[in-house]
Amino acid sequence: MTKYIKQTNPFVIPTTDGKIMEEHFGHTNGNSDLSLAIMTAPSGWSEPFQTPEFDEYTYVIKGKKQIIIDGDKIVLKPGESIKILKGSRVQYANPFDEVCEYVAICTPSFSVGLANREG
């Protein structure tokens, strides 16, 4: 019986906004409990507000990431992390001059249908 799953070829989720999403674990490989992705958000990037049905953990590796949670604006810098609880109204953005690289973990696994994006 295999005791581990090594992921060397993440699934690159197609986007139209310039963000690169490399999902190592998640719906793309049959894991509905958790998703783990490495994200690269270009300068000027943003997503619409959403009210997700999953908890999301974010850890910033490089650059800065702006998050608006229920009206509070937070900026994460390298080495900082946050947990955003499901049901929160949230918007993610990178209005800064440099690329932002970060890790995102969602429980249960991220899916567009569970994100409940506005607009």
TIVO-2410 file (N, C-alpha, C; in nm, 3 decimals):
# residues 119
REC num residu      c1      c2      c3 atome chaine
REC   1      M   0.084  -0.118   0.000     N      A
REC   1      M   0.000   0.000   0.000    CA      A
REC   1      M   0.088   0.125   0.000     C      A
REC   2      T   0.059   0.218  -0.088     N      A
REC   2      T   0.135   0.342  -0.097    CA      A
REC   2      T   0.105   0.430   0.023     C      A
REC   3      K   0.210   0.485   0.083     N      A
REC   3      K   0.196   0.570   0.201    CA      A
REC   3      K   0.209   0.718   0.169     C      A
REC   4      Y   0.234   0.751   0.042     N      A
REC   4      Y   0.252   0.891   0.006    CA      A
REC   4      Y   0.215   0.912  -0.141     C      A
REC   5      I   0.190   1.037  -0.174     N      A
REC   5      I   0.167   1.076  -0.313    CA      A
REC   5      I   0.261   1.192  -0.340     C      A
REC   6      K   0.354   1.173  -0.429     N      A
REC   6      K   0.449   1.278  -0.466    CA      A
REC   6      K   0.395   1.350  -0.589     C      A
REC   7      Q   0.386   1.480  -0.581     N      A
REC   7      Q   0.332   1.559  -0.693    CA      A
REC   7      Q   0.446   1.640  -0.755     C      A
REC   8      T   0.483   1.604  -0.877     N      A
REC   8      T   0.591   1.675  -0.946    CA      A
REC   8      T   0.542   1.754  -1.066     C      A
REC   9      N   0.420   1.728  -1.109     N      A
REC   9      N   0.364   1.797  -1.225    CA      A
REC   9      N   0.229   1.858  -1.189     C      A
REC  10      P   0.230   1.977  -1.128     N      A
REC  10      P   0.102   2.038  -1.091    CA      A
REC  10      P   0.019   2.070  -1.214     C      A
REC  11      F  -0.112   2.075  -1.193     N      A
REC  11      F  -0.204   2.115  -1.299    CA      A
REC  11      F  -0.209   2.266  -1.303     C      A
REC  12      V  -0.180   2.325  -1.418     N      A
REC  12      V  -0.187   2.470  -1.433    CA      A
REC  12      V  -0.329   2.505  -1.474     C      A
REC  13      I  -0.400   2.573  -1.384     N      A
REC  13      I  -0.540   2.609  -1.407    CA      A
REC  13      I  -0.546   2.727  -1.503     C      A
REC  14      P  -0.618   2.715  -1.613     N      A
REC  14      P  -0.625   2.824  -1.710    CA      A
REC  14      P  -0.695   2.948  -1.650     C      A
REC  15      T  -0.638   3.066  -1.677     N      A
REC  15      T  -0.699   3.192  -1.633    CA      A
REC  15      T  -0.696   3.291  -1.749     C      A
REC  16      T  -0.773   3.397  -1.735     N      A
REC  16      T  -0.774   3.502  -1.837    CA      A
REC  16      T  -0.725   3.635  -1.780     C      A
REC  17      D  -0.680   3.633  -1.654     N      A
REC  17      D  -0.640   3.757  -1.588    CA      A
REC  17      D  -0.490   3.770  -1.562     C      A
REC  18      G  -0.410   3.679  -1.618     N      A
REC  18      G  -0.266   3.686  -1.602    CA      A
REC  18      G  -0.211   3.613  -1.481     C      A
REC  19      K  -0.298   3.567  -1.392     N      A
REC  19      K  -0.255   3.494  -1.273    CA      A
REC  19      K  -0.220   3.352  -1.312     C      A
REC  20      I  -0.113   3.299  -1.254     N      A
REC  20      I  -0.073   3.160  -1.277    CA      A
REC  20      I  -0.109   3.080  -1.153     C      A
REC  21      M  -0.187   2.974  -1.174     N      A
REC  21      M  -0.232   2.888  -1.065    CA      A
REC  21      M  -0.182   2.746  -1.089     C      A
REC  22      E  -0.086   2.701  -1.009     N      A
REC  22      E  -0.032   2.566  -1.020    CA      A
REC  22      E  -0.087   2.483  -0.906     C      A
REC  23      E  -0.190   2.403  -0.934     N      A
REC  23      E  -0.253   2.322  -0.830    CA      A
REC  23      E  -0.179   2.190  -0.816     C      A
REC  24      H  -0.121   2.169  -0.698     N      A
REC  24      H  -0.049   2.045  -0.669    CA      A
REC  24      H  -0.144   1.936  -0.620     C      A
REC  25      F  -0.240   1.975  -0.537     N      A
REC  25      F  -0.343   1.884  -0.489    CA      A
REC  25      F  -0.476   1.957  -0.493     C      A
REC  26      G  -0.582   1.886  -0.526     N      A
REC  26      G  -0.714   1.946  -0.533    CA      A
REC  26      G  -0.805   1.868  -0.625     C      A
REC  27      H  -0.912   1.932  -0.668     N      A
REC  27      H  -1.010   1.867  -0.756    CA      A
REC  27      H  -0.947   1.814  -0.884     C      A
REC  28      T  -0.841   1.880  -0.931     N      A
REC  28      T  -0.780   1.839  -1.059    CA      A
REC  28      T  -0.715   1.702  -1.051     C      A
REC  29      N  -0.684   1.655  -0.929     N      A
REC  29      N  -0.629   1.520  -0.918    CA      A
REC  29      N  -0.708   1.435  -0.816     C      A
REC  30      G  -0.836   1.466  -0.801     N      A
REC  30      G  -0.925   1.381  -0.723    CA      A
REC  30      G  -0.928   1.406  -0.574     C      A
REC  31      N  -0.871   1.516  -0.526     N      A
REC  31      N  -0.873   1.545  -0.383    CA      A
REC  31      N  -0.977   1.652  -0.354     C      A
REC  32      S  -1.087   1.614  -0.294     N      A
REC  32      S  -1.192   1.712  -0.265    CA      A
REC  32      S  -1.183   1.769  -0.124     C      A
REC  33      D  -1.097   1.711  -0.040     N      A
REC  33      D  -1.084   1.757   0.099    CA      A
REC  33      D  -0.997   1.881   0.113     C      A
REC  34      L  -0.898   1.895   0.027     N      A
REC  34      L  -0.799   2.002   0.041    CA      A
REC  34      L  -0.740   2.033  -0.096     C      A
REC  35      S  -0.712   2.161  -0.118     N      A
REC  35      S  -0.634   2.197  -0.236    CA      A
REC  35      S  -0.512   2.276  -0.192     C      A
REC  36      L  -0.402   2.256  -0.262     N      A
REC  36      L  -0.278   2.327  -0.236    CA      A
REC  36      L  -0.227   2.377  -0.371     C      A
REC  37      A  -0.208   2.508  -0.380     N      A
REC  37      A  -0.165   2.567  -0.507    CA      A
REC  37      A  -0.060   2.674  -0.482     C      A
REC  38      I   0.031   2.686  -0.577     N      A
REC  38      I   0.128   2.796  -0.581    CA      A
REC  38      I   0.073   2.897  -0.680     C      A
REC  39      M   0.060   3.020  -0.636     N      A
REC  39      M  -0.001   3.125  -0.718    CA      A
REC  39      M   0.102   3.233  -0.750     C      A
REC  40      T   0.090   3.287  -0.870     N      A
REC  40      T   0.170   3.402  -0.911    CA      A
REC  40      T   0.073   3.506  -0.965     C      A
REC  41      A   0.059   3.617  -0.892     N      A
REC  41      A  -0.035   3.723  -0.929    CA      A
REC  41      A   0.044   3.843  -0.982     C      A
REC  42      P   0.019   3.882  -1.108     N      A
REC  42      P   0.092   3.996  -1.164    CA      A
REC  42      P   0.050   4.128  -1.100     C      A
REC  43      S   0.133   4.227  -1.117     N      A
REC  43      S   0.101   4.362  -1.071    CA      A
REC  43      S  -0.030   4.406  -1.136     C      A
REC  44      G  -0.119   4.467  -1.058     N      A
REC  44      G  -0.246   4.516  -1.111    CA      A
REC  44      G  -0.358   4.413  -1.114     C      A
REC  45      W  -0.331   4.290  -1.073     N      A
REC  45      W  -0.430   4.183  -1.076    CA      A
REC  45      W  -0.532   4.198  -0.963     C      A
REC  46      S  -0.657   4.158  -0.989     N      A
REC  46      S  -0.757   4.148  -0.883    CA      A
REC  46      S  -0.866   4.051  -0.926     C      A
REC  47      E  -0.936   3.998  -0.828     N      A
REC  47      E  -1.050   3.911  -0.852    CA      A
REC  47      E  -1.175   3.982  -0.803     C      A
REC  48      P  -1.292   3.941  -0.850     N      A
REC  48      P  -1.415   3.998  -0.795    CA      A
REC  48      P  -1.435   3.951  -0.651     C      A
REC  49      F  -1.520   4.021  -0.578     N      A
REC  49      F  -1.554   3.975  -0.443    CA      A
REC  49      F  -1.616   3.836  -0.453     C      A
REC  50      Q  -1.598   3.758  -0.348     N      A
REC  50      Q  -1.656   3.625  -0.340    CA      A
REC  50      Q  -1.691   3.593  -0.195     C      A
REC  51      T  -1.778   3.495  -0.177     N      A
REC  51      T  -1.814   3.445  -0.044    CA      A
REC  51      T  -1.797   3.294  -0.048     C      A
REC  52      P  -1.673   3.247  -0.033     N      A
REC  52      P  -1.644   3.105  -0.054    CA      A
REC  52      P  -1.703   3.013   0.052     C      A
REC  53      E  -1.725   2.889   0.010     N      A
REC  53      E  -1.773   2.783   0.098    CA      A
REC  53      E  -1.656   2.695   0.143     C      A
REC  54      F  -1.538   2.755   0.157     N      A
REC  54      F  -1.420   2.685   0.205    CA      A
REC  54      F  -1.335   2.783   0.287     C      A
REC  55      D  -1.258   2.731   0.381     N      A
REC  55      D  -1.158   2.810   0.450    CA      A
REC  55      D  -1.038   2.823   0.358     C      A
REC  56      E  -0.973   2.938   0.360     N      A
REC  56      E  -0.854   2.955   0.275    CA      A
REC  56      E  -0.739   3.008   0.358     C      A
REC  57      Y  -0.627   2.938   0.347     N      A
REC  57      Y  -0.502   2.977   0.411    CA      A
REC  57      Y  -0.412   3.035   0.303     C      A
REC  58      T  -0.348   3.147   0.329     N      A
REC  58      T  -0.256   3.209   0.233    CA      A
REC  58      T  -0.124   3.238   0.303     C      A
REC  59      Y  -0.014   3.205   0.235     N      A
REC  59      Y   0.121   3.235   0.283    CA      A
REC  59      Y   0.195   3.306   0.170     C      A
REC  60      V   0.242   3.428   0.193     N      A
REC  60      V   0.309   3.506   0.090    CA      A
REC  60      V   0.459   3.474   0.089     C      A
REC  61      I   0.509   3.441  -0.031     N      A
REC  61      I   0.649   3.409  -0.051    CA      A
REC  61      I   0.725   3.534  -0.097     C      A
REC  62      K   0.666   3.607  -0.191     N      A
REC  62      K   0.733   3.722  -0.254    CA      A
REC  62      K   0.628   3.827  -0.289     C      A
REC  63      G   0.663   3.955  -0.278     N      A
REC  63      G   0.571   4.062  -0.311    CA      A
REC  63      G   0.472   4.087  -0.199     C      A
REC  64      K   0.358   4.146  -0.233     N      A
REC  64      K   0.253   4.176  -0.135    CA      A
REC  64      K   0.118   4.138  -0.196     C      A
REC  65      K   0.025   4.104  -0.108     N      A
REC  65      K  -0.110   4.068  -0.151    CA      A
REC  65      K  -0.209   4.145  -0.066     C      A
REC  66      Q  -0.301   4.214  -0.133     N      A
REC  66      Q  -0.406   4.287  -0.064    CA      A
REC  66      Q  -0.530   4.201  -0.055     C      A
REC  67      I  -0.590   4.199   0.065     N      A
REC  67      I  -0.711   4.122   0.088    CA      A
REC  67      I  -0.811   4.212   0.158     C      A
REC  68      I  -0.932   4.219   0.104     N      A
REC  68      I  -1.040   4.290   0.172    CA      A
REC  68      I  -1.136   4.184   0.224     C      A
REC  69      I  -1.153   4.182   0.358     N      A
REC  69      I  -1.237   4.081   0.423    CA      A
REC  69      I  -1.347   4.153   0.499     C      A
REC  70      D  -1.470   4.136   0.453     N      A
REC  70      D  -1.584   4.199   0.520    CA      A
REC  70      D  -1.557   4.347   0.549     C      A
REC  71      G  -1.494   4.416   0.454     N      A
REC  71      G  -1.470   4.559   0.465    CA      A
REC  71      G  -1.335   4.597   0.524     C      A
REC  72      D  -1.262   4.504   0.586     N      A
REC  72      D  -1.129   4.532   0.640    CA      A
REC  72      D  -1.023   4.506   0.535     C      A
REC  73      K  -0.933   4.603   0.513     N      A
REC  73      K  -0.825   4.587   0.415    CA      A
REC  73      K  -0.698   4.542   0.488     C      A
REC  74      I  -0.641   4.432   0.440     N      A
REC  74      I  -0.521   4.374   0.497    CA      A
REC  74      I  -0.419   4.359   0.386     C      A
REC  75      V  -0.292   4.386   0.415     N      A
REC  75      V  -0.184   4.364   0.319    CA      A
REC  75      V  -0.088   4.264   0.381     C      A
REC  76      L  -0.070   4.151   0.311     N      A
REC  76      L   0.026   4.050   0.355    CA      A
REC  76      L   0.158   4.072   0.284     C      A
REC  77      K   0.267   4.057   0.358     N      A
REC  77      K   0.404   4.071   0.306    CA      A
REC  77      K   0.473   3.936   0.316     C      A
REC  78      P   0.589   3.921   0.252     N      A
REC  78      P   0.660   3.793   0.256    CA      A
REC  78      P   0.679   3.741   0.399     C      A
REC  79      G   0.649   3.613   0.417     N      A
REC  79      G   0.660   3.550   0.546    CA      A
REC  79      G   0.536   3.559   0.632     C      A
REC  80      E   0.434   3.633   0.585     N      A
REC  80      E   0.310   3.647   0.661    CA      A
REC  80      E   0.203   3.554   0.604     C      A
REC  81      S   0.111   3.515   0.690     N      A
REC  81      S   0.004   3.424   0.648    CA      A
REC  81      S  -0.127   3.465   0.713     C      A
REC  82      I  -0.236   3.409   0.659     N      A
REC  82      I  -0.369   3.440   0.709    CA      A
REC  82      I  -0.460   3.321   0.682     C      A
REC  83      K  -0.560   3.305   0.769     N      A
REC  83      K  -0.667   3.208   0.746    CA      A
REC  83      K  -0.796   3.288   0.735     C      A
REC  84      I  -0.868   3.269   0.626     N      A
REC  84      I  -0.996   3.337   0.605    CA      A
REC  84      I  -1.105   3.231   0.611     C      A
REC  85      L  -1.198   3.251   0.701     N      A
REC  85      L  -1.303   3.152   0.724    CA      A
REC  85      L  -1.409   3.154   0.614     C      A
REC  86      K  -1.459   3.037   0.581     N      A
REC  86      K  -1.566   3.026   0.481    CA      A
REC  86      K  -1.682   3.115   0.523     C      A
REC  87      G  -1.752   3.168   0.424     N      A
REC  87      G  -1.864   3.256   0.450    CA      A
REC  87      G  -1.826   3.403   0.462     C      A
REC  88      S  -1.695   3.432   0.463     N      A
REC  88      S  -1.650   3.571   0.466    CA      A
REC  88      S  -1.660   3.629   0.326     C      A
REC  89      R  -1.698   3.755   0.316     N      A
REC  89      R  -1.697   3.824   0.185    CA      A
REC  89      R  -1.556   3.877   0.166     C      A
REC  90      V  -1.489   3.832   0.060     N      A
REC  90      V  -1.347   3.859   0.044    CA      A
REC  90      V  -1.312   3.895  -0.100     C      A
REC  91      Q  -1.211   3.980  -0.115     N      A
REC  91      Q  -1.155   4.011  -0.246    CA      A
REC  91      Q  -1.003   4.007  -0.235     C      A
REC  92      Y  -0.942   3.940  -0.332     N      A
REC  92      Y  -0.796   3.930  -0.339    CA      A
REC  92      Y  -0.747   4.018  -0.452     C      A
REC  93      A  -0.631   4.085  -0.429     N      A
REC  93      A  -0.577   4.174  -0.532    CA      A
REC  93      A  -0.428   4.193  -0.512     C      A
REC  94      N  -0.363   4.236  -0.619     N      A
REC  94      N  -0.223   4.279  -0.614    CA      A
REC  94      N  -0.215   4.415  -0.684     C      A
REC  95      P  -0.248   4.525  -0.613     N      A
REC  95      P  -0.241   4.658  -0.673    CA      A
REC  95      P  -0.100   4.717  -0.668     C      A
REC  96      F  -0.003   4.636  -0.631     N      A
REC  96      F   0.133   4.684  -0.611    CA      A
REC  96      F   0.217   4.670  -0.738     C      A
REC  97      D   0.337   4.724  -0.737     N      A
REC  97      D   0.422   4.729  -0.856    CA      A
REC  97      D   0.497   4.600  -0.887     C      A
REC  98      E   0.497   4.505  -0.796     N      A
REC  98      E   0.572   4.382  -0.819    CA      A
REC  98      E   0.481   4.259  -0.817     C      A
REC  99      V   0.529   4.152  -0.874     N      A
REC  99      V   0.457   4.024  -0.877    CA      A
REC  99      V   0.445   3.972  -0.734     C      A
REC 100      C   0.335   3.905  -0.706     N      A
REC 100      C   0.315   3.840  -0.576    CA      A
REC 100      C   0.310   3.689  -0.596     C      A
REC 101      E   0.397   3.618  -0.524     N      A
REC 101      E   0.394   3.473  -0.524    CA      A
REC 101      E   0.348   3.427  -0.386     C      A
REC 102      Y   0.252   3.333  -0.386     N      A
REC 102      Y   0.200   3.287  -0.259    CA      A
REC 102      Y   0.148   3.144  -0.269     C      A
REC 103      V   0.130   3.083  -0.153     N      A
REC 103      V   0.073   2.951  -0.142    CA      A
REC 103      V  -0.070   2.967  -0.094     C      A
REC 104      A  -0.163   2.894  -0.155     N      A
REC 104      A  -0.303   2.894  -0.112    CA      A
REC 104      A  -0.344   2.750  -0.081     C      A
REC 105      I  -0.404   2.732   0.036     N      A
REC 105      I  -0.457   2.603   0.078    CA      A
REC 105      I  -0.604   2.624   0.111     C      A
REC 106      C  -0.691   2.544   0.050     N      A
REC 106      C  -0.835   2.556   0.074    CA      A
REC 106      C  -0.888   2.424   0.129     C      A
REC 107      T  -0.978   2.435   0.230     N      A
REC 107      T  -1.044   2.318   0.285    CA      A
REC 107      T  -1.193   2.347   0.298     C      A
REC 108      P  -1.282   2.273   0.231     N      A
REC 108      P  -1.250   2.170   0.133    CA      A
REC 108      P  -1.182   2.231   0.010     C      A
REC 109      S  -1.149   2.147  -0.082     N      A
REC 109      S  -1.075   2.187  -0.201    CA      A
REC 109      S  -1.144   2.299  -0.279     C      A
REC 110      F  -1.060   2.390  -0.332     N      A
REC 110      F  -1.112   2.500  -0.414    CA      A
REC 110      F  -1.185   2.448  -0.537     C      A
REC 111      S  -1.296   2.512  -0.568     N      A
REC 111      S  -1.361   2.497  -0.698    CA      A
REC 111      S  -1.433   2.629  -0.726     C      A
REC 112      V  -1.445   2.662  -0.853     N      A
REC 112      V  -1.512   2.787  -0.890    CA      A
REC 112      V  -1.654   2.789  -0.836     C      A
REC 113      G  -1.721   2.674  -0.839     N      A
REC 113      G  -1.859   2.666  -0.790    CA      A
REC 113      G  -1.872   2.697  -0.642     C      A
REC 114      L  -1.769   2.664  -0.563     N      A
REC 114      L  -1.774   2.691  -0.419    CA      A
REC 114      L  -1.723   2.831  -0.383     C      A
REC 115      A  -1.664   2.901  -0.481     N      A
REC 115      A  -1.610   3.035  -0.455    CA      A
REC 115      A  -1.720   3.140  -0.444     C      A
REC 116      N  -1.831   3.118  -0.515     N      A
REC 116      N  -1.942   3.214  -0.513    CA      A
REC 116      N  -1.896   3.355  -0.547     C      A
REC 117      R  -1.829   3.369  -0.661     N      A
REC 117      R  -1.781   3.500  -0.704    CA      A
REC 117      R  -1.895   3.589  -0.751     C      A
REC 118      E  -1.884   3.717  -0.719     N      A
REC 118      E  -1.984   3.815  -0.759    CA      A
REC 118      E  -1.954   3.863  -0.902     C      A
REC 119      G  -2.059   3.897  -0.972     N      A
REC 119      G  -2.045   3.955  -1.106    CA      A
REC 119      G  -2.022   3.853  -1.206     C      A
***
